[in-house]
Amino acid sequence: MAGIFEVFVDGESLFRFRLKSPDGTVIAVSTPFEDKTAVVAGIAAARECAGMGLVTDLCPATGVRQPAATVLAKPVPHNAASQGCDEPRKAANGFRTHAKELGRASAAPRWTGAA
């Protein structure tokens, strides 16, 4: 099921929308809009941009400090045997080469033509 957009009036009598997950968790809250027409246009823009939006990492390179009271989980050791892979991983740019090695003519998806 898809998320749900809810339009509401905030404490300053301006229109906003919030995006909720199917379980009711608030995922995002919009900036304020002057009227319902503007908030509907904002929802349309969010629908259009969010699906293919790029991710920009603005976190510091050194990582985020953990509060003293936080209990950190123990790191899981990397064990290639636990992955169940018999061959080494291929780099992302070697995808087409790997697909050809598997016997496919190309890495393009195979469309069945069913509608």
C-alpha beads as a LAMMPS data file, in Angstrom:
LAMMPS data file: protein, C-alpha beads

115 atoms
114 bonds

1 atom types
1 bond types

-500.0 500.0 xlo xhi
-500.0 500.0 ylo yhi
-500.0 500.0 zlo zhi

Masses

1 110.0

Atoms # bond

1 1 1 0.000 0.000 0.000
2 1 1 1.171 3.506 -0.783
3 1 1 1.690 6.324 1.660
4 1 1 -1.110 8.736 2.552
5 1 1 -1.011 12.515 2.152
6 1 1 -2.997 14.378 4.821
7 1 1 -3.847 18.063 4.409
8 1 1 -4.258 20.017 7.645
9 1 1 -4.245 23.545 9.061
10 1 1 -1.353 24.309 11.417
11 1 1 -1.328 26.532 14.513
12 1 1 -0.689 29.643 12.390
13 1 1 -3.796 28.978 10.204
14 1 1 -1.686 27.944 7.216
15 1 1 -2.200 24.801 5.161
16 1 1 0.328 21.972 5.300
17 1 1 0.460 18.340 4.291
18 1 1 2.096 15.362 5.912
19 1 1 3.063 12.075 4.310
20 1 1 2.230 9.024 6.410
21 1 1 3.339 5.441 5.896
22 1 1 0.689 2.707 5.728
23 1 1 1.222 1.998 9.449
24 1 1 0.526 5.662 10.351
25 1 1 4.102 6.843 10.941
26 1 1 4.662 10.447 9.820
27 1 1 7.419 10.415 7.211
28 1 1 7.447 14.071 6.119
29 1 1 5.743 17.391 6.866
30 1 1 5.554 20.167 4.281
31 1 1 6.294 23.851 4.485
32 1 1 3.266 26.122 5.009
33 1 1 0.987 27.070 2.088
34 1 1 -1.443 29.994 1.839
35 1 1 -4.423 28.059 0.411
36 1 1 -5.645 24.589 -0.557
37 1 1 -4.786 25.086 -4.227
38 1 1 -1.160 25.700 -3.300
39 1 1 -1.010 22.694 -0.947
40 1 1 -2.447 20.430 -3.675
41 1 1 0.242 21.721 -6.055
42 1 1 2.830 20.979 -3.354
43 1 1 1.581 17.400 -3.045
44 1 1 1.782 16.989 -6.831
45 1 1 5.360 18.296 -6.791
46 1 1 6.299 15.934 -3.940
47 1 1 4.829 12.969 -5.823
48 1 1 6.731 13.916 -8.967
49 1 1 10.097 14.587 -7.333
50 1 1 10.256 12.016 -4.544
51 1 1 10.148 8.868 -6.666
52 1 1 13.415 9.516 -8.454
53 1 1 14.994 11.977 -6.040
54 1 1 18.731 11.813 -5.540
55 1 1 20.206 11.258 -2.082
56 1 1 22.755 13.771 -0.846
57 1 1 24.820 12.794 2.184
58 1 1 25.351 15.884 4.344
59 1 1 26.747 13.952 7.308
60 1 1 30.237 14.840 8.535
61 1 1 32.976 12.526 7.296
62 1 1 34.016 11.632 10.841
63 1 1 30.573 10.305 11.698
64 1 1 28.045 11.342 14.281
65 1 1 28.880 11.402 17.974
66 1 1 26.832 9.034 20.051
67 1 1 25.420 10.241 23.378
68 1 1 27.152 8.673 26.389
69 1 1 23.997 6.793 27.438
70 1 1 23.607 5.086 24.046
71 1 1 24.477 1.414 23.975
72 1 1 26.238 0.565 20.749
73 1 1 25.639 -2.787 19.119
74 1 1 28.630 -5.035 18.621
75 1 1 29.877 -4.970 15.019
76 1 1 29.120 -8.077 13.003
77 1 1 32.341 -9.536 11.563
78 1 1 32.412 -9.761 7.798
79 1 1 32.518 -13.353 6.682
80 1 1 32.329 -13.973 2.945
81 1 1 31.352 -17.600 3.516
82 1 1 28.180 -16.528 5.321
83 1 1 26.974 -14.734 2.169
84 1 1 26.676 -18.007 0.280
85 1 1 28.659 -16.666 -2.663
86 1 1 31.096 -18.943 -4.425
87 1 1 32.485 -16.245 -6.672
88 1 1 33.897 -12.831 -5.850
89 1 1 31.577 -9.850 -6.115
90 1 1 31.634 -7.889 -9.347
91 1 1 31.968 -4.122 -9.406
92 1 1 28.854 -2.168 -10.383
93 1 1 30.455 -1.145 -13.680
94 1 1 31.022 -4.831 -14.543
95 1 1 27.289 -5.607 -14.511
96 1 1 26.940 -5.972 -18.283
97 1 1 30.037 -8.124 -18.529
98 1 1 28.712 -10.366 -15.765
99 1 1 25.335 -10.629 -17.518
100 1 1 27.045 -11.731 -20.732
101 1 1 29.037 -14.307 -18.784
102 1 1 25.736 -15.751 -17.608
103 1 1 24.714 -16.262 -21.234
104 1 1 22.348 -13.393 -21.775
105 1 1 22.577 -11.425 -24.990
106 1 1 22.219 -8.142 -23.124
107 1 1 21.519 -6.800 -19.647
108 1 1 18.235 -5.269 -20.810
109 1 1 15.064 -6.439 -19.064
110 1 1 13.007 -9.079 -20.814
111 1 1 9.488 -7.852 -21.440
112 1 1 6.788 -10.492 -21.689
113 1 1 4.323 -8.302 -23.554
114 1 1 1.574 -9.086 -21.057
115 1 1 -0.477 -6.058 -20.171

Bonds

1 1 1 2
2 1 2 3
3 1 3 4
4 1 4 5
5 1 5 6
6 1 6 7
7 1 7 8
8 1 8 9
9 1 9 10
10 1 10 11
11 1 11 12
12 1 12 13
13 1 13 14
14 1 14 15
15 1 15 16
16 1 16 17
17 1 17 18
18 1 18 19
19 1 19 20
20 1 20 21
21 1 21 22
22 1 22 23
23 1 23 24
24 1 24 25
25 1 25 26
26 1 26 27
27 1 27 28
28 1 28 29
29 1 29 30
30 1 30 31
31 1 31 32
32 1 32 33
33 1 33 34
34 1 34 35
35 1 35 36
36 1 36 37
37 1 37 38
38 1 38 39
39 1 39 40
40 1 40 41
41 1 41 42
42 1 42 43
43 1 43 44
44 1 44 45
45 1 45 46
46 1 46 47
47 1 47 48
48 1 48 49
49 1 49 50
50 1 50 51
51 1 51 52
52 1 52 53
53 1 53 54
54 1 54 55
55 1 55 56
56 1 56 57
57 1 57 58
58 1 58 59
59 1 59 60
60 1 60 61
61 1 61 62
62 1 62 63
63 1 63 64
64 1 64 65
65 1 65 66
66 1 66 67
67 1 67 68
68 1 68 69
69 1 69 70
70 1 70 71
71 1 71 72
72 1 72 73
73 1 73 74
74 1 74 75
75 1 75 76
76 1 76 77
77 1 77 78
78 1 78 79
79 1 79 80
80 1 80 81
81 1 81 82
82 1 82 83
83 1 83 84
84 1 84 85
85 1 85 86
86 1 86 87
87 1 87 88
88 1 88 89
89 1 89 90
90 1 90 91
91 1 91 92
92 1 92 93
93 1 93 94
94 1 94 95
95 1 95 96
96 1 96 97
97 1 97 98
98 1 98 99
99 1 99 100
100 1 100 101
101 1 101 102
102 1 102 103
103 1 103 104
104 1 104 105
105 1 105 106
106 1 106 107
107 1 107 108
108 1 108 109
109 1 109 110
110 1 110 111
111 1 111 112
112 1 112 113
113 1 113 114
114 1 114 115
